[in-house]
Amino acid sequence: MVDYHAANNQLSSGGVQTYMEQENDWDRDLLLDPAWEKQQRKTFTAWCNSHLRKAGTQIDNIEEDFRDGLKLMLLLEVISGERLPKPERGKMRVHKINNVNKALDFIASKGVKLVSIGAEEIVDGNAKMTLGMIWTIILRFAIQDISVEETSAKEGLLLWCQRKTAPYKNVNVQNFHISWKDGLAFNALIHRHRPDLIDYDSLRKDDPVTNLNNAFEVAEKHLDIPKMLDAEDIVGTLRPDEKAIMTYVSCFYHAFSGAQKAETAANRICKVLAVNQENEQMMEDYEKLASDLLEWIRRTIPWLENRTQEKTVNDMQAKQEDFRDYRTVHKPPKVQEKCQLEISFNTLQTKLRLSNRPAFMPSEGRMVSDINGAWHTLEGAEKGYEEWILSEIRRLERLEHLAEKFHQKAAIHESWTDGKEAMLTQKDYETSTLSEVKALLRKHEAFESDLAAHQDRVEQIAAIAQELNELDYYDSASVNARCQKICDQWDSLGTLTQNRKESLERTEKQLESIDELYLEYAKRAAPFNNWMEGAMEDLQDMFIVHNIEEIQGLITAHEQFKSTLAEANKEREAIQAIQAEVQKIAQSNGIKLSGANPYTTITPASIDSKWEKAMAMVPQRDKALQEELNKQNSNDTLRATFATQANTVGAYIQAKMEEIGRISIEMNGTLEDQLTQLREYQKSIMSYMPEINKLEGYHQLIQEALIFDNQYTSYTMEHLRVGWEQLLTTIARTINEVENQILTRDAKGISQEQLYEYRASFNHFDKDHSGALMAEEFKACLISLGYDVENDKGDTEFARIMGIVDPNGTGAVTFQAFIDYMSKETTDTDTADQVIASFKILAGDKNFITAEELRRELPPDQAEYCIARMAPYAGPDGVAGALDYMSFSTALYGESDL
């Protein structure tokens, strides 16, 4: 027995191969059913005789007449049109086996796998094996080559029957057994092609024997199709034999194959036009989406470039809230639109390339590169706008703090200077006694000391006013006016002080002594009083900090201040003791004091009052500092919370970016499986979106708390947003690449195994996993696939191939370009010549076609599509209304001429 498994590798069509293998694995036990065996004997015998009669012979008994292999070899020569090896004419068993083996070898050479069928069974007259062999021959030479709308063999024949019988009532062809029992399907097939032979409306579904005999007789008499079936056998069997029906129906297909040409031509044109219409719609959709996106960018950029300053922090925070809405509400849909635009553009270009159409060139300014450029400008404006808002908030916050500090210090200074000019301009020393003049002089010295102590405050006021001007404070005019008034008054006080001192010194020689105790009191009370005023001013001083270190610095300074209070209290008690000593001396010496200390206006009561106020302010300052410390601790917690989430999200995005790079290289399974895996992977990525939203929430809290730095993480919200958008875009582009590979496979007829081989070869030579092969890598890949590109002639061929796969001369070959080239090398595509030939069939071999012919042969929408775009025919053999289908076909493929 001969094993023909190896012959299976010769099949040229994957679909036919699969079906033939299924049919070769038929359940031969069914042949034990007498009804089925009877039908197959009759049908297969009639089929064989229909071919053997061409050689002037026939068979009577199918299992007996093929035993010597002679008529079997003759049958194969008739149906194949080829010569088989010369048969052996001996009568011995070995001669018969050799003849049958020659026939089986010839069948195997045609790509047919014969499972468990050997020459010995045929020579021995094994009916089951003989019928199986004949069925295999029928499949290969009568059914395999049937092709209807990209389906072949059994499926193609069934589709052909369904299409031909679709308009007929009571006919529903779903299989090759019970769908044919009532005989109407046979009559419908004949009537569809030869309505003059059958009166279909006179047939009745309840009279199957009459219907079947009518069809068999008409087919034998007028169509030269021998009668292969018995009506009684079909009707009397619960389920007619499928192979007998298929064999008989295939004769109808071949008998009517001539009429099929026009239908095939119409189908080709419909297919080409449908592709063109779909591509035009995709172009229109791309143009509209690109225009809308560019218009939105054009309207948004001026808003982001607007740098109109606001007067208050609240106004700038309102702008910040508007910007946050833009980031979280308005921009994300546009990011999706941009991604969809790129995917649509890539898909359209792939479809155009696969259908042999010119590449799509968008309108000027609407290229993907133009949109990417506009988007880059938008993101630059966006980044600048956010930085400007934060900078403005800091500036305004600083301005408001400085302005309040300026007005506080100015008010304190103005309160101190109130009445000083009147005091300095009085002439009280002219009528005073010696002691009174001395007292006035000492009092003036104390005032000078006080005046010098206030010099720092005046300088601080001027410095704050200058800083407000440099920071462009909106109310600088009133600040400058008040500062100028204080400076002018200060200059006047200095001049008046100098003048009064000179006047007192002129009379000093006439004065004798002065009360040293009063003088000492005045000298010590003035700086102490100034110290208390400075302390009170510091205790009331407003502060602004941004981190724990700064507030802790203020707390440390405050604690240092509190540590000096004990020493200051001793100084206060010493000053009060001086005044007590004055009272004691006056009482003990009977001196009548004239009133207040002549050297100072600072009274013991005022010192005590200020001391009590200062001491009351200390716990208030403690509370304010502690509240700020709590706030900064809370802010630090916010920083840590944000940093924890940001570090998690950042690591996730980085891991997924690396993972998708590996997935695109390491995926296995069919392209549909890969696509499903990628889409599931995309869903898993999108399920992480709540973590991004959570991070956005933390970021909003950070901004609302005016936190501008974070030492716990190197990630910024902008960095993570860009990373997230890049991750979504990368997975979308990877999915689109697989979709385009599916389009390439389906359009070019590339098998899954070929795609695996191409992908494996490409990945093997893509050492750096960059997704592209350099020229030398690509050359090695071609050599591994059997291309001869190593010698001088091969270098020329390789240069030609590189010109195809790398037209821009980048030196790199992408996987898509590699697949496109390999698909062109291994498959055929529709061309302008093929479409012109199809139109010529529809036009009855004329050089022009009419609108009526188009409407008769094509679906309505595609017929009108052609009529609207075809130019009038200008040839001398034209008629009225003639259309030029040649120029129309040429234009479909972007060619200037044939």
SVG drawing of the C-alpha trace seen along z (x, -y; Angstrom):
<svg xmlns="http://www.w3.org/2000/svg" viewBox="-48 -134 78 147">
<polyline fill="none" stroke="black" stroke-width="0.4" points="0.0,0.0 1.3,-3.5 1.2,-6.4 0.4,-9.7 0.5,-12.0 3.6,-13.8 1.8,-14.9 -0.3,-17.3 2.4,-19.9 1.9,-20.5 -1.6,-22.1 -1.6,-25.7 -4.7,-26.9 -4.9,-26.8 -8.8,-26.7 -9.0,-23.9 -6.3,-22.0 -8.3,-22.1 -11.5,-21.0 -9.8,-18.2 -8.3,-17.0 -11.7,-16.9 -13.2,-15.1 -10.4,-12.6 -11.1,-11.9 -14.8,-11.1 -16.6,-8.5 -16.3,-5.5 -18.6,-3.5 -21.5,-5.5 -20.8,-3.6 -22.2,-0.5 -25.6,-2.3 -27.0,-0.6 -29.0,-3.6 -26.0,-5.9 -23.7,-3.3 -26.2,-2.9 -26.4,-6.6 -22.6,-7.0 -22.1,-4.0 -24.6,-5.4 -23.4,-9.0 -19.7,-8.3 -20.1,-5.8 -22.1,-8.4 -19.5,-11.0 -16.6,-8.8 -18.4,-7.8 -19.1,-11.4 -15.3,-11.8 -14.3,-8.4 -16.7,-8.7 -14.4,-11.4 -11.8,-8.6 -14.3,-6.2 -14.9,-3.9 -16.8,-3.6 -17.2,-1.5 -20.1,0.7 -19.0,1.7 -16.9,-0.9 -15.0,1.4 -14.3,4.0 -13.4,1.9 -10.7,-0.1 -8.9,3.0 -6.3,3.2 -5.6,-0.6 -5.8,-1.1 -9.2,-2.9 -8.2,-4.7 -5.1,-6.1 -7.1,-6.9 -9.7,-8.8 -7.0,-10.9 -5.5,-11.8 -8.9,-12.9 -9.8,-15.1 -6.3,-16.6 -5.2,-17.0 -1.8,-15.6 0.0,-12.4 0.6,-9.7 3.5,-7.2 3.0,-4.3 0.8,-1.6 1.8,2.0 -0.3,4.3 0.4,7.6 -2.5,9.4 -0.6,10.3 -1.5,8.8 1.8,6.9 1.1,5.2 -2.3,4.1 -0.8,2.8 1.9,0.9 -0.7,-0.7 -2.9,-1.8 0.2,-3.1 1.0,-5.3 -2.5,-6.7 -2.3,-7.3 1.2,-8.9 -0.3,-11.3 -3.2,-12.2 -0.7,-12.8 1.4,-15.1 -1.7,-17.3 -1.5,-18.1 -4.1,-15.5 -3.6,-13.6 -4.9,-10.0 -5.3,-8.6 -5.4,-4.7 -6.1,-4.2 -3.6,-1.9 -3.2,-0.2 -3.9,3.3 -7.4,2.3 -8.3,1.0 -6.9,4.1 -8.8,6.3 -12.1,4.4 -12.7,2.9 -15.8,0.9 -15.4,-1.4 -11.8,-2.3 -12.7,-2.7 -15.6,-5.0 -13.3,-7.0 -10.7,-7.3 -13.2,-8.5 -14.6,-11.0 -11.1,-12.4 -10.6,-12.7 -13.9,-14.5 -13.0,-16.9 -9.6,-17.7 -10.5,-18.0 -14.2,-19.1 -14.8,-21.0 -11.5,-22.3 -11.1,-25.0 -14.6,-26.4 -14.2,-29.9 -17.0,-32.4 -16.3,-35.6 -13.1,-34.5 -14.5,-31.1 -13.6,-27.8 -14.4,-24.1 -17.5,-23.0 -18.1,-26.5 -17.7,-28.2 -20.0,-25.7 -22.6,-26.1 -22.4,-29.9 -22.8,-29.7 -26.0,-27.6 -27.4,-30.0 -26.8,-33.1 -28.3,-31.5 -31.4,-30.1 -32.0,-33.1 -34.8,-34.7 -36.9,-31.4 -39.7,-30.7 -39.7,-27.4 -35.9,-27.1 -33.5,-27.4 -30.1,-25.8 -28.2,-25.3 -26.4,-22.0 -25.9,-19.3 -28.4,-16.7 -32.0,-17.5 -32.0,-21.0 -32.3,-19.2 -34.9,-16.4 -37.9,-18.2 -36.1,-18.8 -36.9,-22.6 -33.3,-23.6 -32.2,-21.7 -35.0,-23.2 -34.1,-26.7 -30.5,-26.3 -31.5,-25.4 -34.2,-28.1 -31.8,-30.8 -29.4,-30.2 -31.8,-28.8 -35.3,-30.0 -36.5,-28.7 -36.0,-25.1 -38.0,-25.1 -41.5,-26.3 -40.7,-26.9 -44.0,-28.3 -45.7,-25.0 -43.7,-23.0 -45.1,-21.9 -43.2,-21.4 -45.3,-18.4 -44.3,-16.4 -40.6,-15.9 -40.3,-12.9 -41.7,-14.8 -39.5,-17.8 -36.4,-15.7 -37.0,-13.7 -37.9,-16.9 -34.5,-18.5 -32.5,-15.3 -34.1,-14.9 -33.7,-18.5 -30.0,-18.5 -29.3,-15.3 -31.1,-16.4 -30.1,-20.1 -27.1,-20.6 -25.2,-17.4 -25.1,-16.5 -25.6,-12.8 -28.2,-11.5 -26.3,-10.6 -29.1,-10.3 -32.5,-8.4 -35.4,-10.5 -36.8,-7.6 -33.5,-7.0 -33.3,-10.7 -36.9,-10.9 -36.9,-7.6 -33.8,-8.4 -34.1,-10.3 -30.8,-12.1 -29.5,-11.9 -25.8,-11.3 -24.0,-14.6 -21.1,-13.5 -23.4,-12.3 -25.4,-15.6 -22.1,-17.6 -20.8,-15.7 -23.9,-16.2 -24.3,-19.9 -20.6,-20.6 -21.6,-19.5 -24.1,-22.3 -21.5,-24.8 -19.1,-23.8 -21.9,-23.8 -22.8,-27.4 -19.3,-28.6 -19.4,-30.9 -22.2,-32.9 -20.2,-33.2 -17.5,-35.4 -19.8,-38.4 -20.9,-38.0 -17.2,-37.7 -16.4,-40.8 -19.3,-42.7 -18.2,-41.5 -14.6,-42.7 -15.8,-46.2 -18.2,-46.3 -15.3,-45.4 -13.0,-48.1 -15.7,-50.8 -16.6,-49.8 -13.0,-50.2 -12.8,-53.6 -16.0,-54.9 -14.9,-53.8 -11.5,-55.4 -13.1,-58.7 -15.3,-58.7 -12.3,-58.1 -10.5,-61.0 -13.5,-63.3 -13.6,-62.2 -9.9,-62.9 -10.1,-66.3 -13.0,-67.3 -11.5,-66.0 -8.1,-67.6 -9.8,-71.0 -11.8,-70.9 -8.7,-69.9 -6.6,-72.7 -9.3,-75.2 -9.5,-74.3 -5.8,-74.6 -5.9,-78.0 -8.5,-79.3 -6.8,-77.8 -3.2,-79.1 -4.1,-82.8 -5.9,-82.1 -2.8,-80.3 -0.5,-83.1 -2.5,-85.8 -0.4,-87.4 -2.8,-90.0 -1.9,-90.5 -4.4,-90.5 -4.4,-92.7 -5.1,-90.0 -4.2,-86.4 -7.8,-85.4 -8.1,-86.7 -5.1,-84.7 -6.4,-81.6 -9.6,-81.9 -7.4,-81.8 -5.6,-78.8 -9.0,-77.0 -9.9,-77.8 -6.6,-76.3 -7.3,-73.2 -10.7,-72.8 -8.9,-73.1 -6.4,-70.4 -8.9,-67.9 -12.1,-68.6 -11.4,-70.3 -8.0,-68.8 -8.4,-65.0 -11.1,-64.7 -8.7,-66.5 -5.9,-64.2 -8.2,-61.3 -9.1,-63.0 -5.5,-63.5 -4.7,-59.9 -7.7,-58.8 -6.6,-61.1 -3.2,-59.5 -4.8,-56.0 -7.3,-56.9 -4.5,-58.4 -2.3,-55.2 -5.3,-52.9 -6.3,-54.9 -2.7,-54.8 -2.5,-51.1 -5.9,-50.5 -4.8,-52.6 -1.4,-50.8 -3.1,-47.4 -5.6,-48.3 -2.9,-49.6 -4.2,-53.2 -2.1,-56.4 -1.2,-57.6 -3.6,-60.1 -2.2,-63.6 -4.3,-65.8 -5.1,-69.4 -2.3,-71.9 -1.7,-72.5 -3.6,-69.3 -0.8,-66.8 -0.2,-64.7 3.1,-66.5 1.2,-69.9 -1.1,-68.7 1.8,-67.5 3.6,-70.8 0.5,-72.7 0.0,-70.4 3.7,-71.0 3.1,-74.7 0.0,-74.2 1.8,-72.2 4.6,-74.8 2.1,-77.6 0.3,-75.4 3.6,-74.9 4.4,-78.6 0.9,-79.6 1.0,-77.3 4.5,-78.6 3.3,-82.1 0.2,-81.6 2.3,-80.1 4.9,-82.9 2.1,-85.5 0.5,-83.9 3.9,-84.0 4.4,-87.6 1.0,-88.8 1.2,-86.9 4.6,-88.6 3.1,-92.0 0.2,-91.7 2.5,-90.7 4.9,-93.6 2.0,-96.1 0.5,-95.2 3.9,-95.3 4.6,-98.8 1.3,-100.3 1.9,-98.8 5.4,-100.2 4.3,-103.6 1.4,-103.8 3.8,-103.1 6.2,-105.7 3.6,-108.3 2.2,-107.8 5.7,-108.3 6.4,-111.5 3.0,-113.0 3.8,-116.3 7.5,-116.0 7.8,-119.1 5.9,-121.3 8.1,-120.1 11.3,-120.9 10.1,-124.3 9.1,-125.7 11.3,-128.3 10.7,-127.2 14.4,-127.5 14.4,-131.3 12.4,-131.8 13.6,-128.7 16.0,-128.6 19.4,-127.1 18.2,-123.8 15.3,-123.9 17.6,-124.6 20.0,-121.8 16.9,-119.6 15.8,-120.7 19.3,-119.9 19.3,-116.5 15.8,-115.9 16.9,-116.8 19.9,-114.4 17.4,-111.7 15.3,-112.7 18.3,-112.4 18.9,-109.0 15.3,-108.1 15.5,-109.7 18.5,-107.6 16.8,-104.5 13.9,-105.2 16.3,-105.6 16.2,-101.9 12.4,-101.9 12.4,-104.7 15.0,-102.9 12.9,-99.7 9.8,-101.7 11.7,-103.1 13.2,-99.6 9.7,-98.0 8.3,-100.8 11.1,-100.3 10.5,-96.5 6.8,-97.1 7.6,-99.3 10.1,-96.7 7.4,-94.0 4.9,-96.2 2.4,-96.6 -0.9,-97.9 -1.3,-100.6 2.3,-101.8 1.2,-105.5 -0.4,-105.7 2.6,-103.8 5.1,-106.2 3.1,-109.2 3.0,-108.0 6.7,-107.0 7.7,-110.4 5.7,-112.2 7.5,-110.1 10.9,-110.8 10.3,-114.5 9.1,-114.6 12.1,-112.7 14.5,-115.1 12.6,-118.0 12.9,-116.4 16.6,-116.0 17.0,-119.7 14.8,-120.8 16.6,-118.5 20.0,-120.0 18.7,-123.6 17.3,-123.0 20.5,-121.4 22.5,-124.4 20.1,-126.7 20.3,-124.7 24.1,-124.5 24.4,-128.3 22.7,-128.6 24.4,-125.5 27.3,-127.5 24.7,-129.5 23.2,-126.4 24.6,-124.7 23.6,-121.2 20.9,-118.8 19.2,-116.1 21.4,-113.1 18.8,-110.7 16.3,-112.1 19.0,-112.1 19.9,-108.5 16.3,-107.5 15.8,-109.2 18.9,-107.6 17.9,-104.1 14.2,-104.5 14.4,-105.7 16.3,-102.7 14.3,-100.3 11.1,-101.9 12.4,-101.6 13.3,-98.0 9.8,-97.3 8.2,-99.0 10.5,-97.0 9.6,-93.8 5.9,-94.6 6.3,-95.3 8.2,-92.0 5.5,-90.1 2.9,-91.6 4.9,-91.2 3.2,-89.1 5.1,-86.1 4.8,-83.8 6.6,-80.5 6.6,-77.6 8.1,-74.7 8.7,-73.3 12.3,-74.5 11.3,-78.1 8.6,-78.0 11.0,-76.2 13.5,-79.0 10.9,-81.5 10.0,-79.4 13.7,-79.2 14.1,-83.0 11.0,-83.5 12.3,-81.1 15.6,-83.1 13.6,-86.3 11.7,-84.8 15.0,-83.8 16.0,-87.5 12.8,-88.6 14.1,-87.9 17.1,-90.2 14.8,-92.8 12.5,-92.7 15.5,-93.4 16.3,-96.4 12.6,-97.6 12.8,-97.2 16.1,-99.1 14.6,-102.0 11.6,-102.1 14.0,-102.1 15.6,-105.2 12.3,-107.0 11.6,-105.7 15.0,-107.1 14.0,-110.5 10.9,-110.5 12.8,-109.3 15.4,-112.1 12.7,-114.7 10.8,-113.7 13.8,-113.4 15.2,-116.8 11.8,-118.6 12.1,-119.3 9.0,-120.1 9.0,-118.6 7.7,-120.7 6.1,-117.8 7.2,-115.3 10.8,-114.3 12.2,-117.2 14.4,-114.8 11.9,-112.4 8.2,-111.9 8.5,-108.3 6.8,-107.7 7.1,-104.6 3.4,-104.0 3.9,-103.9 6.8,-101.5 4.7,-99.2 1.8,-99.5 3.9,-98.6 5.6,-95.8 2.2,-94.3 1.1,-94.6 4.3,-92.9 4.0,-90.1 0.4,-89.5 1.6,-89.3 4.1,-86.5 1.5,-83.7 -0.4,-85.1 2.8,-84.8 3.3,-81.3 -0.2,-80.3 0.3,-81.8 3.6,-80.1 2.2,-76.8 -0.8,-77.1 1.6,-77.7 3.8,-74.8 0.6,-72.6 -0.2,-73.9 3.3,-73.1 3.1,-69.7 -0.2,-69.1 1.4,-70.4 4.3,-68.0 1.8,-65.2 0.2,-66.3 3.7,-66.3 4.3,-62.7 0.9,-61.5 1.3,-63.0 4.9,-61.6 3.8,-58.1 1.1,-58.1 3.3,-59.8 6.2,-57.3 3.7,-54.4 2.1,-55.9 5.5,-56.8 6.9,-53.3 3.6,-51.8 3.9,-54.0 7.6,-53.2 6.9,-49.4 4.0,-49.4 6.0,-51.4 8.7,-48.7 6.2,-45.9 4.3,-47.1 7.7,-47.2 8.2,-43.5 4.7,-42.5 4.8,-43.9 7.8,-41.7 7.0,-38.5 3.2,-38.1 2.2,-34.6 -1.0,-33.2 -3.0,-34.5 -3.2,-38.2 -6.8,-38.1 -5.6,-36.6 -2.9,-39.2 -5.4,-41.9 -7.7,-40.5 -4.7,-40.3 -3.7,-43.9 -7.3,-45.2 -7.6,-43.3 -4.2,-44.8 -5.5,-48.2 -8.6,-47.6 -6.2,-46.7 -4.3,-49.9 -7.5,-52.0 -8.6,-50.3 -5.6,-52.1 -7.3,-55.5 -8.8,-55.9 -5.2,-55.9 -4.4,-58.8 -7.6,-60.6 -6.6,-60.0 -3.2,-61.6 -4.9,-64.6 -6.9,-65.0 -3.8,-65.1 -2.2,-67.5 -5.2,-69.8 -4.9,-69.8 -1.2,-70.6 -1.9,-73.6 -4.8,-74.8 -2.4,-74.7 0.1,-76.8 2.8,-74.1 5.5,-74.8 8.1,-72.1 8.3,-68.5 11.5,-66.9 9.9,-63.4 9.6,-62.8 11.2,-63.8 8.0,-63.4 5.8,-66.3 2.1,-66.2 3.0,-67.4 5.7,-64.7 3.2,-62.0 0.4,-63.4 2.8,-63.3 3.9,-59.8 0.3,-58.6 -0.7,-60.1 2.4,-58.5 1.4,-55.1 -2.2,-55.3 -0.9,-56.5 1.7,-53.7 -0.8,-50.9 -3.3,-52.5 -0.5,-52.6 0.4,-48.9 -3.2,-47.8 -3.4,-49.8 -0.2,-48.1 -1.8,-44.6 -5.1,-45.8 -3.1,-46.9 -1.3,-43.5 -4.8,-41.8 -5.8,-44.1 -2.6,-43.2 -3.1,-39.5 -6.8,-39.5 -6.2,-41.8 -3.2,-40.0 -4.1,-36.4 -1.1,-35.9 -1.5,-32.8 -1.0,-33.0 2.0,-30.7 3.6,-33.2 3.0,-36.1 4.6,-34.1 7.6,-33.3 8.0,-37.0 7.6,-38.2 10.0,-35.5 12.6,-36.4 12.2,-40.2 12.4,-39.8 15.5,-37.5 17.5,-40.2 16.0,-43.1 18.7,-42.7 18.1,-46.0 14.3,-45.5 13.9,-49.0 11.1,-47.8 13.2,-48.5 16.0,-46.7 19.1,-48.5 20.2,-47.8 22.7,-45.0 20.1,-43.4 17.5,-43.6 19.9,-42.0 20.6,-39.1 16.9,-38.7 16.3,-38.4 19.0,-35.9 17.5,-33.8 14.2,-33.8 16.0,-32.5 16.7,-35.7 19.9,-35.8 21.3,-39.3 25.0,-38.5 26.9,-38.7 27.2,-41.6 23.9,-40.9 22.4,-40.4 23.7,-43.9 21.7,-45.4 18.6,-43.5 19.1,-44.5 19.3,-48.1 16.1,-47.8 14.3,-46.2 15.7,-48.9 14.2,-51.5 10.8,-49.9 10.8,-49.3 12.8,-52.6 11.7,-55.1 12.9,-58.1 16.4,-56.6 16.3,-56.6 18.4,-53.4 15.9,-51.6 13.1,-49.2 9.9,-49.0 8.0,-45.8 5.0,-47.2 7.2,-48.1 8.7,-44.6 5.2,-42.9 4.0,-45.1 7.0,-44.1 6.7,-40.4 2.9,-40.5 3.5,-42.0 6.1,-39.3 3.8,-36.5 0.3,-37.7 -1.5,-39.4 -3.5,-42.6 -6.2,-44.3 -4.7,-46.4 -6.1,-49.0 -5.7,-46.4 -7.8,-43.9 -10.6,-46.4 -10.5,-47.5 -10.8,-43.9 -13.8,-43.4 -15.5,-46.5 -14.9,-45.2 -16.7,-41.9 -19.7,-43.9 -19.6,-46.1 -19.8,-43.0 -16.1,-43.5 -16.8,-47.2 -14.3,-50.0 -17.1,-51.9 -20.0,-51.1 -23.5,-52.7 -25.4,-53.8 -28.0,-51.1 -25.4,-48.4 -23.9,-49.6 -27.3,-49.7 -28.1,-46.2 -24.9,-44.6 -23.9,-46.6 -25.8,-47.4 -27.7,-50.7 -25.4,-52.8 -22.2,-51.6 -23.7,-51.9 -24.6,-55.6 -21.1,-56.1 -19.5,-55.0 -21.9,-57.0 -21.2,-60.2 -17.4,-59.9 -17.0,-58.4 -16.2,-60.9 -18.0,-60.6 -16.4,-58.3 -14.6,-60.2 -13.7,-57.3 -15.0,-57.0 -16.9,-53.8 -18.9,-55.4 -22.7,-55.8 -24.9,-58.4 -24.4,-58.2 -21.3,-56.1 -19.0,-56.3 -15.2,-55.9 -14.5,-53.2 -10.7,-53.0 -9.8,-56.4 -12.1,-55.9 -10.3,-52.6 -6.9,-54.2 -7.8,-57.1 -8.9,-54.7 -5.2,-53.6 -3.7,-57.1 -2.1,-56.2 -1.7,-58.7 -2.2,-56.1 -2.2,-52.4"/>
</svg>
